């Protein structure tokens, strides 16, 4: 079974408290999403492989650590996942970015694909799929399957708020994928929204209703 990490860092908890508030405006909400993504990314990249490299410091030669291999791809699930990308790129500016577009059918709550564009060498990279909310888990699970179908093997999933139902589905469908979660909430309501959650993350990031 892959890792399930629920963040307990005080800064993450504090910032999640801010985005839960219904009176937090678009600018602050967007900024907090980016900052939380950066903090979760710091923890999610803890096990990246490094190699020894010899360099010259201003004083002498030295052996330092450097990320090994093709490194990282960030794949946000459109559209809300876009809000997490800049924060992650702040830590990993050389990462390549792909995009997967899925929406939930309002009747069945099942994911429907409408867009997929990935780096050409995505299968050789450590892939971080990002979406602020893990609700039913349908869209995230489908996105990860799309990546696996294209040859990606090292896949991790990052979200800010998750429902137990989504976590259970992900662990059932993709037991090999690490889950990094900012906060695990109580449940889903009858409309598939996370309780207590924060509403529609996409609407709040982009200022739409």
Steps between C-alpha positions, in 0.01 A plus 500: 500500500629845408531781751204697632633821654261745668684822574521620858729799449370809682550728198296269278224471760491878547478573126231235447300673773518821296378344174210327675350836599221605266602867529856440372521686168632373167844664528573363847346162418718462189812603692428255784439212256839569342678519836336182632599318180860609551501374859345164408740469207794543737384193692392302194845528341684372807585163340622624162821327397824697498849433365845619606649766272844656527510880475736790567411732787686834530726316747556148365349199331203343677245223454140616513158343447299552183162366389553193287344405166227676305364654816141621527176566316207685659159408359208711627145379448322791330395740600544528876831313493654797318488692826762267651755512216675833565571414863661173396700663221636738762679199650563303180535755218640241256193276526296447186126557515226294337124549515207261535147629453218310669159605621243320711168415341251672734264203488734200528796685663723298265803669337495591130828580320518808279874578482838331549839650412812357666876553464643270232727332756237485775538122536864550604416753769377496857144625454306705754126518425343797677143604576393708803205269581476122514124446527359180348845420362358431154684774311831445679484125452420545131785750453747259658374217277553722196861553608555129559356426156768730357782318676542708818609285795612735777182687585408699810178685579477828691184670623415759762172356633375142467188304590532145639302369202755639255795364695338154511440498124856611424648235727279236337567601138862613537663337803843584354445880502610710799234740632602831658202675660480835675191411706269199516140616543187330635301382196331585171151650494220394264636726226852355514649799683748451783371583851605736653724567198526844345245500219603485132877550485499589131238772543685645797843495330377663179225720641218331307161379615 
